[in-house]
């Protein structure tokens, strides 16, 4: 890998980094869902899903190069089942 390049290409996105590693062990029989597909499955709006990601309530399994989220339904259901910490 060359050290010559834009600094933007060298930035590390912690969400994408976690998601990339999480997607490696994902069973192939469970397709990743878009934000809209996940919202439909959970009977909420896409805006709610986006807010949950923004506030850290859920984490996407994958973040595409275009900054779109992809989710594993089982992972999201597990994350939503965890108790939330109340702000002080």
C-alpha positions as CSV (number, residue, x, y, z in Angstrom):
1,X,0.0,0.0,0.0
2,X,1.4,3.4,-1.0
3,X,1.6,6.2,1.5
4,X,0.9,8.7,-1.3
5,X,-2.8,9.4,-1.4
6,X,-5.4,11.7,0.0
7,X,-5.8,11.9,3.7
8,X,-9.6,11.2,3.2
9,X,-8.8,7.7,1.9
10,X,-6.7,7.0,5.1
11,X,-9.4,8.0,7.5
12,X,-10.9,5.2,9.6
13,X,-14.6,5.0,10.1
14,X,-15.2,3.2,13.4
15,X,-18.7,2.2,12.5
16,X,-17.7,0.8,9.1
17,X,-14.7,-0.9,10.7
18,X,-16.9,-2.7,13.3
19,X,-19.5,-3.5,10.6
20,X,-16.9,-4.9,8.3
21,X,-15.7,-7.3,10.9
22,X,-19.2,-8.2,12.0
23,X,-20.3,-9.1,8.5
24,X,-17.5,-11.7,8.1
25,X,-19.2,-14.3,10.3
26,X,-22.7,-13.5,9.0
27,X,-24.7,-16.5,7.8
28,X,-25.4,-16.3,4.1
29,X,-29.1,-17.3,4.6
30,X,-29.9,-14.0,6.3
31,X,-29.7,-11.2,3.7
32,X,-28.7,-7.7,4.9
33,X,-31.6,-5.3,5.0
34,X,-31.7,-1.7,3.9
35,X,-32.9,1.0,6.3
36,X,-36.4,1.0,4.6
37,X,-36.6,-2.8,4.7
38,X,-35.6,-2.9,8.4
39,X,-38.1,-0.2,9.2
40,X,-40.9,-2.2,7.5
41,X,-40.0,-5.3,9.4
42,X,-40.0,-3.5,12.7
43,X,-43.1,-1.5,11.9
44,X,-41.4,1.9,12.4
45,X,-40.4,4.7,10.0
46,X,-37.0,4.9,8.2
47,X,-36.4,8.1,10.3
48,X,-36.7,6.1,13.5
49,X,-34.1,3.6,12.3
50,X,-31.8,6.4,11.3
51,X,-32.3,8.1,14.7
52,X,-31.5,4.8,16.4
53,X,-28.2,4.6,14.5
54,X,-27.3,8.2,15.1
55,X,-28.0,7.9,18.9
56,X,-26.2,4.5,19.2
57,X,-29.3,2.5,20.0
58,X,-28.5,0.1,17.1
59,X,-25.4,-0.4,14.9
60,X,-25.5,-1.3,11.2
61,X,-23.9,-4.5,10.2
62,X,-22.4,-2.8,7.2
63,X,-21.9,0.8,6.0
64,X,-21.6,1.0,2.2
65,X,-19.1,3.3,0.5
66,X,-22.1,5.6,-0.2
67,X,-22.8,5.8,3.6
68,X,-25.9,3.7,3.4
69,X,-26.6,1.3,6.2
70,X,-27.3,-2.5,5.9
71,X,-28.6,-4.5,8.8
72,X,-28.9,-8.1,10.0
73,X,-32.4,-8.4,11.5
74,X,-31.2,-10.8,14.2
75,X,-28.4,-8.5,15.3
76,X,-30.8,-5.5,15.4
77,X,-33.4,-7.5,17.5
78,X,-30.7,-8.4,19.9
79,X,-29.5,-4.8,20.2
80,X,-33.0,-3.6,20.8
81,X,-33.6,-6.2,23.5
82,X,-30.7,-4.8,25.5
83,X,-31.7,-2.4,28.3
84,X,-31.0,1.3,27.5
85,X,-29.0,3.5,29.9
86,X,-30.9,6.5,31.1
87,X,-29.2,9.8,30.6
88,X,-28.2,11.4,33.9
